[in-house]
Amino acid sequence: MKSRFCPGALTVATWVLAILFVFPLLWMILTAFKQEADAYTDPPRLLFTPTLDQFAGVLERGFLPYLSNSAFVTVVSTLFVLLLGIPAAYALSLAPVKGTSNALGFFLSTKMLPIVAAIIPLYVISQNTQLLDNVWALIILYTSMNLPLAIWMMRSFFLEVPHEMIEAGRIDGATLPILLRKIIMPVVAPGVAATALICVIFSWTEFFYSVNLTAARAGTVPVFLVGFITSEGLYWAQLSAAALLASLPVMIVGWIAQNHLVRGLSMGAVK
């Protein structure tokens, strides 16, 4: 009796937790298709006539430039992280040298400084280098922000590469670029994909740097969402529509890369 009850109870508990986690997203989707009057009803109205007016209003408020800024900053900074992180992870895992542990400690220590403590120097530097309200300032900051985490993650994936494969490639005369491209990268590709997706999420949702270092020209999607907070109150339906549009790119990328994400995050979990 006990053996039959436990799996069923575990299944029910799993569904309850899943619904609790997904409920805010479902509520946001429902609210995005409401009129503002329907969004403010108490108790909430579940039966309503869907409308696309809120999405049209979001686009009319200039959403697309913010979206393009976020997309450009996220893609370029993630590419820079991978270009710099893959060789660093290789050097710290498969070709360790003296001082490797110190380098790893340094990378980790860069994540310990609260970003609010550095915002004034960063603002002054951006102003003096003509990078204030410029997407390249965000690209540089997001690259430096995600690079330590990416190196730590990819190093653990590189450690899973069998040394026999590398030695066999070297015996066959493969140079380092060929080793990375044809032998090592196919093995660690799921881990690299998982790292890239995490960098994309962190860059896409970052708010503090963007709100303090950008204005009209380089503002990103999180900054655009803040514009719905006014002295008159919140426009719940339009804010939900904007949040849904802002979330769609990351959700689509995560859905496409879900297999690589699961494989990458589970690398090394089972020996």
C-alpha positions, 0 to 999 in steps of 0.5 A: 500500500505504501509503495503505491501511495508514495509515487502518486503523492510525489506526482501530485506534489510535483504537479502542484509545485509546477503549477505554482511556478508557472502560475505567474507566467500564465497570469501574465499571459492572460492579463496581456490579452485583457483591457485595462478595465478587466485587469483591475477587477476584484475578484479577477475576471477569468472570462473576458474578450481577448484583445491585441490592443495592449500589444499595439500600445506597447509597439506604439510606445517605441518597444522595438528600439529597446528590443533591438538594443537588448538583442544586440548587446546580448548576442555580442556580449555572449559571443565575446564571453565564448571567444574569451572563455573557451581558451581560458577554460581549456588552459585552466583544465586540460593544459593547467600551468603554475598559478591555475588555482590563483587564477580561478580564485581571482575569477571568483573574487570578481563576483564578490564586489557589489555592482552598486559599489562600482557604479560611480567609477563606471559612470565616470569612465563611460562619460570620459570615454564617450560610452555613456548611453552607448550599447558598447558600454553594456557589451563590455560590462556584460562580457566582464560580468559573465566571463568569470562564471562562464570560465568556471562552468566551461572548465568543469565541462572541459575536465570531462574530456578524456585525455586519451582523445587529446593524446591521440589527436596530438600523436596524429599531428593535430595542432591546438586549433584543430584539437579544439575544433574537431576533438574537444568542442564536439564533446563539450558542445552541450556544456558550452550551449548551457553556458551560452544560454545562462549568459544570454539570460543574465544579459537579457534581464540585467537592469542595474547597469542599463538603467544607470548608464543608458538613456534614450539611445541605448536603453534595453528592454528592462529599462523600457518596462520601468516606463510603465511605473507612473505616478498615476499607477500601473497599467497592468494589462499593457505592462503584462503585454510588454513583459510577455514580448520581452520574455518571448525571445529568451523563452524561445531560445531556451526551448530550442536549446533545452536538450543541450541545456539539460545535457550540459548541466548534467555533464559530470553528474554521473560517473 
